[in-house]
């Protein structure tokens, strides 16, 4: 059976061409995967953005927990002590007891001639 021989230089050329095409395709796939990894949905930039939002929400939650604790302490104080209720009524509502007299001291208005303008 006769065997036909292909010249060595033509086999090498097609082999090199095929390897270059395969290398180019793999390089393009690598670039696309890197693009998706860095900039695409679920990539590093989105993860960093979401982590920042989580940190902000944790800070807000901590602030609200602190406020809730303060309000809870105030509620407990008002439940247990009648004088705390009286104090709030006096300070916030201006209430006085029936037998008390209320005196309000009002500072004098600033004298416009004492400001040092030389007319006094």
ABEGO torsion letter per residue (X at the ends): XBBBBBBAAAAAAAAAAAAAAAAAAAAAAAAAAAAAAAABBGBAAAAAAAAAAAAAAAAAAAAAAAAAAAAAAAAAAAAABAAAAAAAAAAAAGBBBAABBBBBBBBBBBBAAAAGAGBX
